[in-house]
């Protein structure tokens, strides 16, 4: 007998798919619900604008919180004195052009880039220890290459002289035979 106790478990069932007509019907119903909610919200806003009673900031925040709560928030009443209500900012209140405070990471990144640029300038000028060591190493290599080139030139001249002497000796030898 199989582990589940029955023949043919839930994994072998035939899958059911939602037809396109059902999906369209669900989308239309959802749009209709949203439209009704918007109409009700507009009606509430119209009635509030007719009253035009000045309210304090605390009353406004309480009203916004009580208007519509998402999910389980409407069922659970939270009285946390440390809870900060999120305030919606208007586009006109945002200061985009004013001086903006940089975060610590941004400041550190900028300082790091500036320090790197300063080091590279000093390095190119030859003022850093590493640059001095590089220049000394390059001078030693340059001297070694000059010496090697000089030795090659001397060896080449010595070979040419030996070849000329051998050719001259051969030339004398051939002349004497004639």
GURODO-262820 format. One record per atom (N, C-alpha, C): atom name; x, y, z. Coordinates in pm, 1 decimal, padded with zeros to 6 digits. Layout:
! residues N
CA|X|Y|Z .
...
END
This chain:
! residues 178
N|00084.5|-00116.9|00000.0 .
CA|00000.0|00000.0|00000.0 .
C|00089.5|00123.8|00000.0 .
N|00055.5|00228.3|-00079.8 .
CA|00139.5|00346.4|-00085.5 .
C|00140.3|00423.2|00045.8 .
N|00233.8|00513.8|00055.9 .
CA|00254.4|00587.9|00178.4 .
C|00130.7|00669.4|00218.8 .
N|00061.3|00728.5|00123.1 .
CA|-00053.2|00813.2|00151.7 .
C|-00176.3|00735.0|00195.1 .
N|-00183.0|00608.4|00167.6 .
CA|-00298.4|00529.3|00208.3 .
C|-00399.4|00512.9|00097.6 .
N|-00402.9|00604.5|00002.9 .
CA|-00496.0|00593.9|-00108.5 .
C|-00418.8|00580.2|-00238.0 .
N|-00487.5|00530.7|-00332.1 .
CA|-00425.4|00520.7|-00462.2 .
C|-00443.0|00654.4|-00533.3 .
N|-00335.0|00710.6|-00580.7 .
CA|-00342.7|00837.9|-00652.7 .
C|-00353.4|00955.5|-00556.5 .
N|-00244.3|01015.2|-00523.5 .
CA|-00242.8|01128.2|-00430.4 .
C|-00280.2|01258.5|-00499.0 .
N|-00262.7|01366.5|-00429.0 .
CA|-00301.6|01497.2|-00479.8 .
C|-00211.6|01546.7|-00592.3 .
N|-00093.4|01490.2|-00600.9 .
CA|00001.4|01539.0|-00701.1 .
C|-00035.2|01491.2|-00840.8 .
N|-00112.5|01390.4|-00850.0 .
CA|-00146.2|01336.2|-00980.2 .
C|-00274.3|01392.0|-01036.6 .
N|-00340.3|01481.4|-00964.9 .
CA|-00466.3|01535.7|-01013.3 .
C|-00445.6|01617.8|-01139.5 .
N|-00551.5|01628.3|-01211.7 .
CA|-00547.1|01705.4|-01334.0 .
C|-00549.5|01854.2|-01298.5 .
N|-00469.9|01931.8|-01363.2 .
CA|-00462.9|02073.5|-01334.9 .
C|-00580.3|02145.8|-01399.9 .
N|-00627.5|02248.4|-01329.0 .
CA|-00735.8|02328.9|-01384.6 .
C|-00681.6|02468.4|-01411.5 .
N|-00717.0|02520.7|-01526.9 .
CA|-00671.0|02652.7|-01566.9 .
C|-00790.3|02745.4|-01580.2 .
N|-00765.1|02873.0|-01549.8 .
CA|-00870.1|02972.7|-01561.0 .
C|-00884.2|03012.1|-01707.3 .
N|-01006.8|03014.8|-01753.9 .
CA|-01030.4|03048.7|-01893.9 .
C|-01015.8|03200.0|-01912.5 .
N|-00986.7|03243.3|-02033.5 .
CA|-00972.1|03387.8|-02059.2 .
C|-01100.5|03466.2|-02028.9 .
N|-01215.8|03404.9|-02049.1 .
CA|-01341.7|03473.9|-02020.5 .
C|-01354.5|03501.7|-01871.2 .
N|-01316.2|03403.6|-01789.1 .
CA|-01323.9|03423.3|-01644.7 .
C|-01226.8|03533.0|-01599.3 .
N|-01108.4|03536.4|-01658.5 .
CA|-01010.1|03639.0|-01623.9 .
C|-01065.0|03776.9|-01659.6 .
N|-01125.1|03789.7|-01779.1 .
CA|-01184.4|03917.4|-01820.0 .
C|-01294.0|03959.9|-01724.1 .
N|-01378.2|03865.7|-01682.6 .
CA|-01487.1|03897.1|-01590.9 .
C|-01431.6|03945.2|-01456.6 .
N|-01327.5|03880.2|-01408.5 .
CA|-01266.8|03921.6|-01281.7 .
C|-01206.5|04061.1|-01292.7 .
N|-01138.6|04091.3|-01404.6 .
CA|-01078.9|04222.2|-01424.4 .
C|-01185.7|04330.9|-01429.3 .
N|-01297.2|04303.5|-01497.4 .
CA|-01405.6|04401.8|-01505.5 .
C|-01465.0|04426.8|-01367.9 .
N|-01484.6|04320.5|-01290.6 .
CA|-01540.7|04335.5|-01155.7 .
C|-01447.1|04417.7|-01067.6 .
N|-01317.6|04394.7|-01081.5 .
CA|-01219.0|04468.6|-01002.0 .
C|-01218.3|04616.7|-01041.2 .
N|-01223.7|04646.2|-01170.4 .
CA|-01228.3|04784.7|-01215.7 .
C|-01354.6|04854.8|-01165.3 .
N|-01465.5|04783.1|-01168.2 .
CA|-01591.9|04838.7|-01120.6 .
C|-01583.4|04872.0|-00971.9 .
N|-01523.8|04781.7|-00894.5 .
CA|-01506.3|04805.6|-00751.1 .
C|-01420.5|04929.3|-00725.9 .
N|-01311.2|04943.1|-00802.0 .
CA|-01223.6|05058.8|-00786.1 .
C|-01297.3|05187.3|-00820.7 .
N|-01375.5|05184.2|-00927.9 .
CA|-01449.9|05301.7|-00970.1 .
C|-01549.6|05342.9|-00862.1 .
N|-01616.0|05243.6|-00801.0 .
CA|-01712.0|05274.5|-00694.9 .
C|-01640.6|05334.0|-00573.8 .
N|-01525.4|05279.1|-00539.1 .
CA|-01448.1|05332.8|-00426.9 .
C|-01406.6|05477.2|-00452.9 .
N|-01363.5|05506.9|-00576.4 .
CA|-01323.5|05642.1|-00611.0 .
C|-01441.6|05737.7|-00603.6 .
N|-01557.4|05692.8|-00649.9 .
CA|-01676.6|05777.8|-00644.7 .
C|-01715.0|05807.4|-00499.9 .
N|-01706.6|05705.8|-00414.7 .
CA|-01737.3|05726.5|-00273.4 .
C|-01635.7|05820.5|-00209.3 .
N|-01509.4|05806.4|-00245.0 .
CA|-01404.5|05893.9|-00192.7 .
C|-01425.1|06036.8|-00240.1 .
N|-01464.1|06053.1|-00366.4 .
CA|-01489.9|06186.9|-00419.7 .
C|-01608.8|06249.8|-00348.4 .
N|-01712.4|06169.4|-00320.1 .
CA|-01829.7|06221.5|-00248.7 .
C|-01789.9|06265.6|-00107.8 .
N|-01703.9|06188.5|-00040.8 .
CA|-01657.1|06226.1|00092.7 .
C|-01576.2|06355.2|00086.8 .
N|-01489.4|06368.0|-00012.4 .
CA|-01407.4|06488.6|-00026.0 .
C|-01494.7|06610.4|-00053.6 .
N|-01601.0|06594.4|-00134.8 .
CA|-01691.3|06706.4|-00163.3 .
C|-01759.9|06753.3|-00036.0 .
N|-01805.0|06658.8|00046.2 .
CA|-01874.6|06697.0|00169.2 .
C|-01779.0|06764.7|00267.2 .
N|-01652.4|06723.9|00266.6 .
CA|-01554.6|06784.0|00357.2 .
C|-01517.9|06924.3|00312.0 .
N|-01507.9|06948.1|00182.2 .
CA|-01471.8|07080.7|00133.1 .
C|-01585.1|07180.1|00155.5 .
N|-01709.5|07131.4|00157.2 .
CA|-01822.8|07221.3|00182.6 .
C|-01819.1|07272.2|00326.6 .
N|-01774.9|07188.9|00419.4 .
CA|-01773.2|07228.5|00560.7 .
C|-01666.8|07336.0|00585.1 .
N|-01546.4|07319.6|00531.8 .
CA|-01433.8|07413.0|00546.1 .
C|-01411.5|07454.5|00691.3 .
N|-01395.8|07358.7|00777.0 .
CA|-01368.2|07385.1|00917.9 .
C|-01218.2|07372.0|00936.9 .
N|-01149.4|07471.9|00992.3 .
CA|-01005.1|07458.9|01015.5 .
C|-00978.7|07352.8|01121.3 .
N|-00884.4|07265.0|01091.4 .
CA|-00849.2|07155.2|01182.3 .
C|-00702.3|07163.8|01216.3 .
N|-00666.3|07111.5|01331.4 .
CA|-00525.6|07111.1|01371.9 .
C|-00453.5|06994.8|01305.2 .
N|-00320.4|06993.4|01313.0 .
CA|-00240.9|06888.4|01249.9 .
C|-00269.0|06752.2|01310.3 .
N|-00290.7|06745.2|01440.8 .
CA|-00313.9|06616.5|01504.8 .
C|-00446.4|06557.1|01458.3 .
N|-00548.3|06641.1|01436.5 .
CA|-00675.9|06590.4|01388.8 .
C|-00663.4|06539.0|01246.2 .
N|-00582.1|06608.7|01164.5 .
CA|-00561.9|06565.1|01026.7 .
C|-00495.6|06428.9|01021.5 .
N|-00393.5|06407.8|01103.7 .
CA|-00323.3|06279.8|01102.1 .
C|-00413.2|06168.3|01152.9 .
N|-00499.0|06198.8|01251.6 .
CA|-00591.5|06096.6|01301.6 .
C|-00694.5|06062.2|01194.8 .
N|-00739.5|06162.5|01122.5 .
CA|-00839.0|06138.8|01019.1 .
C|-00781.1|06055.0|00906.1 .
N|-00655.2|06085.9|00866.0 .
CA|-00590.4|06009.3|00760.7 .
C|-00572.0|05864.3|00801.8 .
N|-00537.7|05843.0|00927.3 .
CA|-00515.8|05707.2|00975.8 .
C|-00647.0|05630.8|00982.3 .
N|-00755.4|05698.5|01017.7 .
CA|-00882.5|05628.5|01032.4 .
C|-00953.3|05611.5|00898.9 .
N|-00916.0|05687.9|00795.3 .
CA|-00984.7|05679.2|00667.3 .
C|-00976.8|05539.3|00608.6 .
N|-00857.4|05491.3|00583.6 .
CA|-00844.7|05360.8|00519.6 .
C|-00718.5|05293.1|00570.5 .
N|-00736.1|05179.0|00626.4 .
CA|-00621.6|05101.7|00673.8 .
C|-00610.6|04976.5|00588.5 .
N|-00489.0|04940.1|00559.0 .
CA|-00466.9|04823.9|00473.8 .
C|-00457.9|04697.8|00557.2 .
N|-00505.4|04590.2|00501.8 .
CA|-00489.1|04458.6|00562.6 .
C|-00549.2|04446.2|00699.9 .
N|-00470.2|04401.3|00796.3 .
CA|-00516.8|04371.9|00931.5 .
C|-00517.7|04497.9|01018.1 .
N|-00460.8|04607.3|00968.0 .
CA|-00451.9|04729.0|01048.3 .
C|-00588.8|04777.9|01092.5 .
N|-00691.0|04755.6|01007.4 .
CA|-00824.7|04800.2|01042.6 .
C|-00883.2|04721.9|01158.0 .
N|-00836.2|04600.3|01179.4 .
CA|-00888.5|04515.5|01285.1 .
C|-00816.4|04536.7|01417.2 .
N|-00689.4|04571.2|01411.0 .
CA|-00608.4|04584.7|01531.2 .
C|-00585.1|04732.5|01558.9 .
N|-00615.1|04776.1|01679.8 .
CA|-00591.7|04914.9|01717.8 .
C|-00457.6|04923.2|01789.0 .
N|-00365.5|04997.4|01732.6 .
CA|-00230.5|05005.7|01787.3 .
C|-00214.6|05139.2|01858.2 .
N|-00169.2|05133.1|01981.8 .
CA|-00141.5|05256.0|02055.5 .
C|00004.0|05254.1|02099.8 .
N|00090.8|05276.6|02006.4 .
CA|00233.9|05277.0|02033.0 .
C|00281.7|05421.7|02031.1 .
N|00326.1|05473.7|02144.4 .
CA|00369.0|05614.5|02147.2 .
C|00494.7|05639.8|02064.0 .
N|00572.9|05535.0|02038.3 .
CA|00696.3|05550.9|01961.5 .
C|00674.2|05538.8|01811.4 .
N|00553.8|05502.4|01772.2 .
CA|00526.7|05481.8|01630.2 .
C|00519.9|05616.2|01560.0 .
N|00592.3|05626.4|01450.7 .
CA|00596.4|05750.6|01373.9 .
C|00506.6|05733.1|01252.4 .
N|00411.2|05821.7|01238.3 .
CA|00322.2|05816.9|01123.0 .
C|00394.7|05876.2|01003.1 .
N|00380.6|05811.0|00890.0 .
CA|00443.8|05861.1|00769.2 .
C|00361.2|05976.3|00714.8 .
N|00426.3|06087.5|00691.0 .
CA|00357.1|06203.7|00637.1 .
C|00383.7|06209.7|00487.7 .
N|00280.0|06236.5|00413.0 .
CA|00296.8|06248.7|00269.1 .
C|00350.5|06387.8|00238.7 .
N|00449.7|06392.5|00152.6 .
CA|00511.1|06518.8|00116.4 .
C|00454.6|06566.2|-00016.4 .
N|00432.4|06695.2|-00025.6 .
CA|00384.2|06752.3|-00150.2 .
C|00503.7|06788.1|-00236.9 .
N|00479.6|06790.8|-00365.6 .
CA|00586.4|06821.0|-00459.5 .
C|00638.1|06963.0|-00437.5 .
N|00549.0|07052.8|-00399.0 .
CA|00590.7|07191.9|-00378.6 .
C|00677.9|07207.3|-00255.0 .
N|00664.1|07115.5|-00158.7 .
CA|00742.3|07124.6|-00035.2 .
C|00883.9|07070.9|-00049.8 .
N|00906.6|06989.4|-00151.8 .
CA|01038.6|06928.7|-00169.7 .
C|01140.2|07033.9|-00212.4 .
N|01257.3|07027.8|-00153.1 .
CA|01365.4|07118.9|-00188.0 .
C|01469.4|07041.8|-00268.1 .
N|01461.2|07056.6|-00398.3 .
CA|01554.3|06984.4|-00484.4 .
C|01681.1|07064.5|-00509.8 .
N|01670.5|07196.5|-00512.2 .
CA|01784.2|07279.4|-00548.4 .
C|01868.2|07321.7|-00427.7 .
N|01815.6|07309.4|-00309.2 .
CA|01887.1|07353.6|-00189.5 .
C|02006.8|07265.7|-00159.6 .
N|02096.2|07311.9|-00072.8 .
CA|02213.4|07231.3|-00036.7 .
C|02169.3|07104.4|00035.4 .
N|02220.6|06993.4|-00011.0 .
CA|02181.2|06864.4|00042.5 .
C|02292.6|06810.1|00130.3 .
N|02257.4|06758.7|00245.7 .
CA|02356.8|06699.2|00335.7 .
C|02395.2|06562.2|00280.7 .
N|02524.7|06536.4|00273.6 .
CA|02572.3|06407.1|00225.9 .
C|02574.6|06307.7|00340.5 .
N|02551.4|06183.1|00306.2 .
CA|02559.3|06079.8|00408.6 .
C|02706.3|06051.4|00439.3 .
N|02730.6|05979.0|00545.8 .
CA|02867.4|05948.2|00587.3 .
C|02938.7|05869.0|00477.9 .
N|02868.8|05772.3|00419.5 .
CA|02931.8|05689.5|00315.4 .
C|02966.7|05772.9|00192.9 .
N|02875.1|05862.6|00154.4 .
CA|02903.1|05946.5|00038.2 .
C|03023.3|06037.0|00064.9 .
N|03028.3|06097.2|00186.1 .
CA|03142.1|06182.9|00221.1 .
C|03272.4|06103.8|00217.6 .
N|03271.1|05983.9|00275.9 .
CA|03392.6|05901.3|00278.2 .
C|03435.9|05865.1|00136.6 .
N|03339.3|05835.8|00049.8 .
CA|03371.8|05800.1|-00088.0 .
C|03436.5|05918.6|-00160.3 .
N|03382.9|06037.0|-00140.4 .
CA|03438.9|06156.7|-00203.9 .
C|03579.2|06184.2|-00151.0 .
N|03598.4|06172.5|-00019.1 .
CA|03731.1|06194.0|00040.0 .
C|03831.8|06091.8|-00014.4 .
N|03786.1|05969.1|-00029.5 .
CA|03873.1|05863.7|-00079.9 .
C|03917.3|05894.9|-00223.8 .
N|03823.9|05941.3|-00306.7 .
CA|03857.2|05975.6|-00444.5 .
C|03954.6|06093.0|-00450.0 .
N|03931.8|06194.1|-00366.5 .
CA|04021.6|06309.8|-00365.0 .
C|04162.0|06270.7|-00319.9 .
N|04170.3|06184.2|-00218.2 .
CA|04300.6|06138.4|-00169.7 .
C|04373.8|06060.5|-00278.8 .
N|04299.5|05978.6|-00353.6 .
CA|04359.4|05900.9|-00461.5 .
C|04413.3|05993.3|-00570.5 .
N|04336.0|06098.6|-00603.9 .
CA|04380.3|06194.3|-00705.5 .
C|04505.9|06268.7|-00659.7 .
N|04508.1|06310.4|-00531.9 .
CA|04626.7|06379.6|-00478.5 .
C|04748.7|06289.4|-00486.8 .
N|04732.2|06162.5|-00448.2 .
CA|04843.4|06067.9|-00450.6 .
C|04895.2|06049.4|-00593.0 .
N|04802.1|06038.5|-00690.4 .
CA|04844.5|06018.3|-00828.5 .
C|04921.2|06140.0|-00880.5 .
N|04877.5|06261.9|-00843.3 .
CA|04949.8|06382.4|-00884.8 .
C|05090.3|06383.5|-00826.8 .
N|05102.3|06350.9|-00698.4 .
CA|05234.1|06346.8|-00634.0 .
C|05319.7|06236.7|-00694.9 .
N|05257.1|06124.1|-00727.7 .
CA|05329.8|06011.3|-00784.9 .
C|05385.6|06049.3|-00921.9 .
N|05304.2|06117.4|-01001.3 .
CA|05351.0|06159.0|-01133.3 .
C|05460.7|06264.3|-01122.1 .
N|05456.8|06345.3|-01017.5 .
CA|05560.5|06446.5|-00996.5 .
C|05687.9|06383.3|-00939.3 .
N|05678.0|06258.9|-00890.5 .
CA|05795.2|06189.8|-00836.8 .
C|05823.3|06223.3|-00692.5 .
N|05721.5|06263.3|-00617.2 .
CA|05743.0|06303.4|-00478.9 .
C|05712.6|06193.0|-00378.3 .
N|05648.1|06087.2|-00420.6 .
CA|05616.4|05980.0|-00325.6 .
C|05731.3|05881.4|-00316.4 .
N|05733.2|05804.2|-00209.5 .
CA|05838.9|05704.1|-00189.7 .
C|05835.8|05599.9|-00300.1 .
N|05715.2|05559.5|-00336.7 .
CA|05701.5|05457.9|-00440.8 .
C|05753.3|05511.0|-00574.4 .
N|05722.6|05636.8|-00605.1 .
CA|05769.5|05695.9|-00730.9 .
C|05922.1|05704.8|-00731.9 .
N|05981.1|05743.2|-00618.1 .
CA|06126.8|05751.5|-00609.9 .
C|06190.3|05614.0|-00631.3 .
N|06130.8|05512.4|-00569.6 .
CA|06183.0|05376.3|-00586.2 .
C|06169.7|05332.1|-00732.5 .
N|06057.5|05365.6|-00795.3 .
CA|06037.6|05329.8|-00936.1 .
C|06141.0|05398.7|-01024.4 .
N|06163.7|05525.9|-00999.7 .
CA|06261.2|05600.0|-01081.0 .
C|06402.3|05544.4|-01063.1 .
N|06438.9|05507.9|-00939.7 .
CA|06571.3|05449.3|-00915.0 .
C|06584.2|05315.7|-00988.9 .
N|06478.9|05235.4|-00981.2 .
CA|06479.4|05106.3|-01050.1 .
C|06491.9|05126.3|-01201.1 .
N|06421.3|05224.1|-01254.4 .
CA|06429.9|05252.2|-01398.3 .
C|06570.1|05298.7|-01437.3 .
N|06635.3|05378.0|-01352.2 .
CA|06771.7|05426.0|-01381.7 .
C|06868.0|05306.9|-01385.6 .
N|06853.6|05215.3|-01290.3 .
CA|06940.8|05096.5|-01288.4 .
C|06919.6|05013.1|-01413.8 .
N|06795.7|04993.3|-01451.1 .
CA|06765.4|04913.6|-01571.4 .
C|06820.8|04981.9|-01695.3 .
N|06806.7|05115.0|-01702.8 .
CA|06858.2|05190.2|-01817.6 .
C|07009.8|05173.0|-01829.5 .
N|07082.4|05179.8|-01715.2 .
CA|07228.1|05161.9|-01716.6 .
C|07265.4|05021.5|-01762.3 .
N|07190.2|04921.3|-01711.7 .
CA|07218.9|04782.6|-01751.1 .
C|07198.6|04763.7|-01901.3 .
N|07093.3|04823.9|-01954.5 .
CA|07067.4|04810.1|-02098.6 .
C|07175.1|04881.9|-02180.5 .
N|07219.6|04998.8|-02134.2 .
CA|07326.3|05070.7|-02205.1 .
C|07454.2|04987.9|-02206.3 .
N|07486.9|04927.3|-02090.3 .
CA|07607.9|04843.6|-02082.2 .
C|07595.8|04723.1|-02175.0 .
N|07478.1|04660.7|-02176.4 .
CA|07457.8|04543.8|-02262.3 .
C|07469.5|04584.8|-02409.0 .
N|07414.2|04700.7|-02447.1 .
CA|07423.4|04748.1|-02585.5 .
C|07569.0|04777.6|-02621.3 .
N|07644.3|04839.1|-02526.9 .
CA|07785.3|04869.3|-02551.6 .
C|07865.4|04740.2|-02570.9 .
N|07839.8|04639.9|-02486.0 .
CA|07910.7|04512.0|-02498.5 .
C|07879.4|04445.3|-02631.0 .
N|07750.1|04451.3|-02672.1 .
CA|07713.7|04392.2|-02801.0 .
C|07787.2|04460.7|-02915.2 .
N|07793.3|04591.7|-02907.7 .
CA|07861.3|04669.8|-03012.0 .
C|08009.8|04633.6|-03017.1 .
N|08072.6|04621.0|-02899.1 .
CA|08215.0|04583.4|-02894.1 .
C|08235.8|04443.2|-02949.9 .
N|08147.0|04349.1|-02913.3 .
CA|08158.9|04211.9|-02964.7 .
C|08140.7|04208.9|-03116.0 .
N|08043.8|04290.1|-03165.5 .
CA|08019.9|04294.6|-03309.9 .
C|08144.7|04351.3|-03381.2 .
N|08202.8|04457.6|-03322.8 .
CA|08323.5|04515.9|-03382.5 .
C|08439.9|04417.6|-03378.1 .
N|08449.4|04345.4|-03265.2 .
CA|08557.5|04246.4|-03253.1 .
C|08540.1|04135.5|-03357.0 .
N|08415.6|04093.0|-03378.5 .
CA|08391.3|03989.0|-03478.4 .
C|08422.9|04040.2|-03617.6 .
N|08384.7|04166.5|-03645.8 .
CA|08414.1|04224.0|-03777.4 .
C|08565.6|04235.2|-03798.9 .
N|08634.6|04274.4|-03692.2 .
CA|08780.2|04287.7|-03703.1 .
C|08843.9|04150.1|-03725.2 .
N|08792.6|04050.4|-03652.9 .
CA|08846.5|03914.6|-03669.2 .
C|08815.8|03862.5|-03808.4 .
N|08693.1|03892.9|-03855.6 .
CA|08655.7|03848.5|-03989.8 .
C|08740.8|03919.4|-04094.0 .
N|08768.4|04048.5|-04075.1 .
CA|08850.3|04124.1|-04169.4 .
C|08994.0|04071.6|-04167.6 .
N|09043.3|04040.3|-04046.6 .
CA|09179.8|03987.3|-04036.0 .
C|09188.5|03850.9|-04103.1 .
N|09085.5|03771.1|-04083.5 .
CA|09084.2|03638.8|-04145.9 .
C|09075.2|03651.2|-04296.5 .
N|08993.3|03747.5|-04341.7 .
CA|08979.7|03769.0|-04486.3 .
C|09110.7|03822.5|-04542.8 .
N|09175.7|03910.0|-04468.3 .
CA|09303.8|03965.7|-04514.7 .
C|09409.9|03855.3|-04519.3 .
N|09408.1|03768.2|-04416.5 .
CA|09504.5|03658.5|-04415.0 .
C|09477.0|03563.4|-04530.1 .
N|09349.4|03540.0|-04556.7 .
CA|09312.7|03453.3|-04668.4 .
C|09353.2|03517.9|-04800.4 .
N|09329.8|03650.3|-04805.0 .
CA|09363.8|03724.6|-04926.2 .
C|09513.9|03720.3|-04951.4 .
N|09595.1|03729.4|-04849.9 .
CA|09738.1|03722.2|-04864.5 .
C|09779.0|03581.2|-04902.9 .
N|09712.6|03488.3|-04841.4 .
CA|09742.6|03350.7|-04871.6 .
C|09708.5|03316.9|-05015.9 .
N|09599.9|03368.9|-05063.4 .
CA|09560.9|03341.5|-05203.4 .
C|09651.7|03418.5|-05299.3 .
N|09695.8|03535.4|-05257.4 .
CA|09783.6|03615.2|-05343.3 .
C|09920.1|03547.8|-05357.5 .
N|09966.6|03493.6|-05244.7 .
CA|10097.5|03429.9|-05249.3 .
C|10098.2|03302.3|-05334.0 .
N|09985.0|03236.6|-05342.1 .
CA|09977.3|03115.7|-05421.7 .
C|09977.2|03148.2|-05570.3 .
N|09927.4|03264.0|-05607.5 .
CA|09922.9|03298.9|-05749.2 .
C|10055.9|03347.8|-05790.5 .
END
